[in-house]
Amino acid sequence: MKGEMLGDIVLKFYPDVAPNHVKNFIKLVQEKFYDGTTFHRVIPGFMIQGGDPNSKNSDRATHGMGGPGHRVKAEFSS
């Protein structure tokens, strides 16, 4: 299925709850950080994980272990 268009994913952001995470995600998108990455973990009916730059290489053992090289401080809400 590589490269096959299967549909759209719609994201909803909550900048009032997690402003730093929203800013970070948008910045990474604008920098094309996620371009060419895959969904490296799929649990049908529950969740997907993707966006790891390691997913651009063929060594699947490294998929899910990469990142942008920085962390964003946790923003918890109750």
N, C-alpha and C positions, 0 to 999 in steps of 0.2 A: 504494500500500500504506500510505499515511499513516494511522496510528492502528490498523492491523490487527494483532491479536495473532497472532504467528507461533510463539511458544514461549518457553521460559525460557532464561536464561543463568545458569550457575552459576559463581561466582567462588571461588577458593581463595586465601587470604592467607597470607603467610609473615612474621609479625611478628618472628620470630627472625632473619630475614635482612634485612628492610627495614622496621623498625618505624616510621620517619618517613613512609614512603610509605603504609603501611597506615593510620596515624592520619589522614593528610591525605585519603586517599580516603574514609574513613568520615565524616570531618568534612564534606566537600563533599556527600556523600549526605544527611547529616542536615540540611544547610542547603538542600537541594533544588536545588543547583547544576546537576545534570544533568537535572532535569525539563524536558521539552520539547526536549531536544537529539536529534540524529539520528546515525546511523552515516554519516559523511561520506566514508569510504573503505572499500571492500570489495574484497578480492582472494579470490575463491572458493577454498575448500580451503586457505587460508593464514592470513588474518587480517582483522580489522575494526578500524577506528579510529572513535571517537566521543566524545561528551561535550563538544564544543566549543560554547561559548555562541553563537558566530557562526552555528552551524547553525540557529539559531532565525530567522534573517533570510533573505530570498530571494536575496541576492547570493552565489551559490555560490563566487565567486572568493575570498571571505573564510573559507570553511569550512576548518577545520584550522589556522587562524592565531590563534585566540583562546585564552583560558585564564583561570584564576582571579585573575591579577594577582600571583601569587607563585611562587617556585620552591622545590623541595625538594632539598636537597643529595643528590648521588648516593650510593647505598648499594650498593657492589659486593661480591661474594662470589666466591671461586674454589674 
